[in-house]
Amino acid sequence: MSGIASIASELRRRRVFRVAGLYIVGAWVALQVFDLAFASWGLPETTLRFVWIGVIVLFPLALVFGWRYDITPNGIVRTLPASGGEDLGLKLADYVVLIGLLAVTIASVWLLAGRISGDPNAQAIVDIPQRSIDPLSIAVLPFATRSKVDDTAHFADGIHDDLLTTLSKVSALKVISRTSVLEYRETSKKIREIGRELGVANILEGGVQQAGNKVRINVQLIEAATDEHLWAHTFDRELSIENVFAIQSEIVETIAAQLATTLSPEERARIRRDRTDNLEAFREFTRGKQDMSLASFKGLNDAVTHFESAIHLDPEYVLAHAALANCYASMASTGAISVAEMIAEGREHIDKAVELDADNGFVQAVLAQYLVAAGDPTAESLFLHALELAPNDVDVLNIYATHLRTARRSEEALPILERALDLDPLSVLLYHDLGRVNLWMGNFEPALAAFRRIAQINPGNPYAAHGAGMATILSGQLAEAGYWSDKAAQVDPADYENPATSVFIFVSAGNMEMARRRLMDALELGPEEPYPLSAEAYFMLHNGERDRAIDIARASLTKGLDDRWGSDMVFLRLVADDALTTGRYEEALAWFEQKVPELVGELPEVNSMNIQKAVDLGHLLLATGSEAQARYLLETVVETFDAEYTLGSANYPLGISKPEALALLGRHDEALLELRRLVDDGWRMNWQFHGLLTHHLDAIRDRDEFKEIMADIEADLQRQNSEFDPSSL
């Protein structure tokens, strides 16, 4: 018998294979028990991973035991060699080898454990954050549809959405919001896994079946950690709005009873308010909410149509009026309509909602939005009142957080957003707002983590790439910013804005070849659009084709193109800089009077969006002898910069307008100190454009301090380009 065959035969005789099989089966059973127990105890997922590690480490020891010993009715005895055969028992050298292999196994496992429990950023893209589980927490999964009626899916979604809204009015319950639970529509994940990911103790699942004028709604309340059914029921009713709402009320009250909580008389009354008696109005309202949740221009426009239809069917429908008013507010916040249009279209609807139900938290929050738009100082008290009325309403929390962010009260917005994310842990919009708040505060790493979380929840979502790109631009990480800009272009390949932005980033980072490629993409997608044209002018200037750049700027201004994404900043600076060289002051001043009339005159209105143009105009006025007007304008630039600047996103539109203004005012030492501060804060974007290729800093350009600052920027960007590894993201 060969050596291998002999050893195999001996392994079978010594029952090593049986030991291995029994060990694997026993380990599998033990792991299932541990999984169930750890979930019910609320222990983190990493705990179970360490149990796995222990199972792996003990496996070779079990095999050694099986080789050396046998379990008999008389106890554990050493296995004797085969009759007439060689004693294949382990010698000293064998033990040395086994100990070495065991040491290597333990070391490998230890490294694995370090990766599991170490730097949380290492697996930020794949790990679900662990949260403590509230025993009164619940997630209502999207209802399945079990009929072929065309509208059943919309109807089921409407029932699901309304049930969520009703449950959230029970103050004792923590109810996961619609956005997060929709991720589990038609999921193959187990209840326990969903419970862990959403951080809830209970799951409600159900289905809707419609046939003619009959409807069947079945629901099951399940304890997530154990997969135990706490309650189940099937409702068979005539299809009417009264029956649908009655079923929902019964479900809510039963859930409260099952979870050992009770509804207050106020909560019972609140559950019965805000509804409609018209089934079709209910259908239209739910369609509107679904469209609005898409967070797109089309979605908002479609939502307006559905809300208006619901109001037409039931003029007393409180939530339809409030939702329509909120929809107009959302359109104004995205720039789709003006604030004046928002008030003209939506104010009557929110006033009607208040008239019908002044004690509704969502209604009060939307009303507060309109008071803010009108400059009414009582808005703040209304926001707080809305939170008291609806502490678990994600919409109310998000509306207030948005208000705080726009009012530059970012530190106050953070805990509100975190509270909202606890109720809606998979909300892309909430993580986007969290990232924007951190950006405004200058917290670039937390901002980047929030945007990466979006990429984890919904790969390909444009918010992830856009947000991460802004975070890296503001922190001066231009090599990584170029990567995110390209990711944004992949998400929406028909959008010219992404490759145009890449041009500015790659030029600033010193990668002219990549900038050229992205410029071709941008011009192909938007050949007559102002933003790609501004990118072209910008590229030509940095490529040594100054005259070509100025021709593009002058032609674009002549066409009367809208100012998109700061395109006029590039065009006006180029024609102003050309005038300072050629003396074509009259033409340049005429362009400023046309494009930024608020800056022309004795009392200029300088703000964060026109501040760089104010510097350009100030320089032109100095060159043409209007010294008093120029100095007033430039001093206003300095004051505005100081009022607007933060470490975060306020830095982006402001650029280095303050050092430029100080240099033009003759305050050279101050200009250098301020420029150094901004560079240390992360200013890199457009550094050649402002620092080297235009004339505002000419007065300090020969100073050693200035040369050192420019050299530091260039060295840092070279380091970034050499060290950046896209595969690490």
PyMOL commands that set and color helices and strands:
alter all, ss='L'
color gray80, all
select helices_A, chain A and resi 3-13+16-41+45-68+92-117+120-123+152-168+178-184+191-198+241-258+265-272+279-292+297-313+318-333+339-356+361-373+379-389+394-406+410-423+428-441+444-457+462-474+478-491+497-509+512-525+530-542+546-558+567-582+585-595+597-599+611-623+627-644+651-654+657-664+668-680+687-691+698-700+704-723+726-728
alter helices_A, ss='H'
color red, helices_A
select strands_A, chain A and resi 69-72+75-78+134-140+144-145+174-175+200-211+214-223+228-238
alter strands_A, ss='S'
color yellow, strands_A
deselect
rebuild
show_as cartoon
